Amino acid sequence: MSDTPWYETFFGDDYLRIYSPFLPAERTDKEVDNIISLLQLPPGSAILDLCCGYGRHAIPLAQHGYEMTGLDLSKKFLQLAQEDAEAKGVKIRWRCNHMKNIPFEEAFDAVINIFTSFGYLEDEEEDLQVLQQVHKALKPEGFFLLDTVLQTRVIRSFAPHSIIHYNDGLIVLEERRIDLPTSRNEVQMTILFPDGKRNEYKQSMRIYTLTELIHMLTAAGLQTQAYYGGLDGSSLTMDSRRLVIVSQKMAAT
C-alpha cells in the first residue's frame, strides 16, 4: 500500500469529473459574493486563497478587484487555474506549496479556506501548524475565513453507502465510516467509467466541532469574531449544512 497521503493523488481529472456537475458558475458566483460580504474588505485588498484548487474562487475574486494569491498542492489544478486566469485577463500569483508551508509573512488582509479543505492532515498537531502558518501570513488584524463541514450534520445525516449515477454513464460508489475515537470521516470511493475502467480513492478527514476549532484558532493567535451556518451568513444551528468561522489575527501586545 502506498504511503502517499490521499490528498496528493485525489485532486486531478477524476475529481473534476465527479464534482464539476455540482459546482455550476451560478453557485460559485453566489459563494464569491458571500465571501466578499463576510470579509467586508475593499477592492485592492490582498487575499490568499489557501487550497485554491483550479481557481474557482480566486479568479472571480480577482475580477472583483482583489489582489489574489492562490496556493495549492496540485500542480494539475494550478495549471488549469493559471490558464483560466490568463483567458479571463486577470493577474493572480500562484504557488505550489503544502498548506503547512505558506511562504509569506504578514502579506495578506485575509486568508480564505473554502469548500472543506481543512482537516485532511494526519493529526491535530499538523492542522494546528496550518493555522499557525495562516497567522504568520496575515497582516496584523487580518482575517481568516474558514468554510468546512458541520460535524453534527455529518453524524446526523450519516449513510454508510451511496451510489451516484451521472448522465454520461459514470457511476460513483462510496463506502463510509466515521472513526469515533479520532473523529475522522473515512470514505472509500470507487469510480466506474462507461468504458469499464475503474479507479479507486480513499479520503480521510478530521471533522472538528465548533468548540475544537475555536480552541485551535485561539492557540494559533486567531480570535474568533463570528460563526455561521454557511457562507450566506445564516445562523448556525444543528441543521446547518456548513460551518463558517471568521477569525482575526490578534494584535501584538
N, C-alpha and C positions, 0 to 999 in steps of 0.2 A: 504494500500500500504506500502511495506517495506521501511524503511528509510536507508537501507544498500546501500551504493554507488554502482553504476552499475559495476564499475571496480573490486569490490570484489567478484562478482559472475560470471562474464563473462568468465574469463580465466581458462578454465577447458577442459574437454573432448570434449565438443561441439565445442569450439574454435579450437582445434586441427583438428577435423574432417572437419571443414569449410575451414580452411586456409592451412592445410598441402599440399593439391594438388597444391597450388600456390607458395609453398616455397621449390622447389627441391634443392638437395645438390649443384647443379651447380650454382644456384642463390646465395646461402649462401657463397660458395667459392669465387665468384666474389666480393660480398659485403665485405668479410673479407679482401681480397687483397686490395680493395679500402680504407678501414678503415686504414690499415697499411700504404698505400701510403699517405693518407691525414695527418696522425699524425706524420709520419717520426720519430718514436721512435725506439731505438734499442731493440732487444730481451733482456728480463730481466727486462724491464720497468714494473712498477706496473700500472695496468689499472682496473678501476671499470666499470663493465657493469651494468648501472643503469636501472632497469626494464628488467632484463636479460631473463625473461621467462624461457623456458626449455633449455637454454644454447646454442641457435642456433649460436650465435656469440662468446660467451665466450669460449666455448670448442675448436673450431678451432683456436682462438687466442692463447689459452694456448698451442696448438700443435705447433704453430709458435714460442714458446719460451717466451711468455709474462707471467708475474706473475698476474694471473687473480683473481678478486673477482667478484662474481655475487650477486646482490641484487634484490629481488622481493617480492611482497606481496602474491603471490600464492604458498602455500605450495605444491600443486599438481605439479606445474611446477618445483619447486626447487627439489622435489623428483626425477622427471624424469631427470632433469639436472645432479643431483649427480650420478644417476645410469649410465647415458650415459658417464659421465666423467670417472667414475671408469672402465667402459667397454673399454674405449679408452686409459686408462693408464695415464691420466693427473690429476694433483692435482690442484683443484680450491677451494677457500674459498667461501662458500655460506652463505648468510644472508637473513633471512625472516624479512623484515622491510618495513615500508611505505617509499615512496620516500621523504616525508617531514622530515624523521628522518634517516639520514645517519650516522651510528655510528662510523665514522672515522674522524680523523683530520690530515691534511697535510700528507696523506698517499699515494697519487696516482700521477703518472706522467700524467695521463689522466683519464677522466671520459667520457664514451660514453653513449648516449641515442638514440637508433636506432629503426626504424620502427614505428614511430608515437606513442611514449609513453609519450608525454608531452602535457599538456592541458586538462587532464582528470578531474582535481580537480574542486572544486565548484566555485572558483573565482580567479581573478588575484593575489590577495594577497597570496593565497596558492601556486600558481605557482611560484611567486617570492620567497617564502620560500624555494621551492625546489632548485632554483638557488643559493640561499644563502647557502644551505647545500652542494651543489656541490662545491662552493667556499671554504667552510670550509674543505672539504675532499681532495682538491687538494694541492699538494706541491706548493711552490712558483714557478710561471711561468709555472705551469701545464696547460694542455689543456682540453677544454670541447668540444666534438663533438656532435652536436645535429642534428638529422635527422627526419624531420617531413613533413607534407603535405604543399603544397604551397596554400595559401588562394585563390589567383586569379584562380588557376587551379580548386579548389573545386567549386568555384562560376560559372566559365565559363562552366564547364562540368556537372553542377548540373542536376540530374534527380530525380524526386520525388518518383519513384518506380523502382525496379529491381527484376528480378527473375533469379535465377541460378539453373540449373539442373545438378546434378552430375551423373557420370556413374553408381553409385551404387543405384540410385533411390532417393537419398536425394534431397530435394528442399529447397532452402533458399529464403525467400521473405524479401525485405527491403522496408520500407516506410521512406522517409527522408524529413526533412525540415531544413532550415537554419534560426535560430532566429537572425534577423538582429541587434536588439538593443544590444544583448550580444555576437554576432559573434560566436555562438555555432552551430555546426553541430549535429542535433538530429536525431537518427536513431532508428526505431522500427524494430527489426529483428524477424522473425518467421521461425522456422526450422521444416520442415515436414519430418518425417522419413518414410522409406519404409513400416514399420510395422504399420503405423498410429499414432505413437506417435508424440506429438507436444510440442516444447519448445519455449519460447519467451524471448527475451532480449531487453534491451534498452542500447543505447550508447549516450553519450553526450560529445562532445569535443570542447574546445575553439580553434578556428583557428586564429592564430595570423598572422599579417603581418610581413614582414622583419623588418620594422621600429620599430614596437612594441617590437619585440624580442631583437633588438639591445639595445633599451632603458632599457628593463628589465635586460638584461645581464650586462649592464653598472652599473645599480643600485645595482646589486649583486656583483660588483667588478670584472666582467669578461669583458675583452676588446675584441671586435670582430676583428679577424685577416683576415678572408676570408669568403665568402659565395658562394654557388654553387647551381646548379640545379639538383644535385644528388651526391651520394657517389662517382661516377666516376670522380668528379671534373669538370664536364661540366659547362659552363657559365649559370648563372641564367637568364632566360627570362620569359616572360608572359606565354609561352607554356611549361615551365618546369613542370615535374610531381612532383618533390620533392623540398624541401628547406633544405639545409645542411649548418650549420654555425659552423665554428671553432673559438672559443674564447679562451682567455688565462687569467689566474689569474694575476691580476695586482701586480707588485712588491710593497712591503710595502715601504712607504715613511717616 
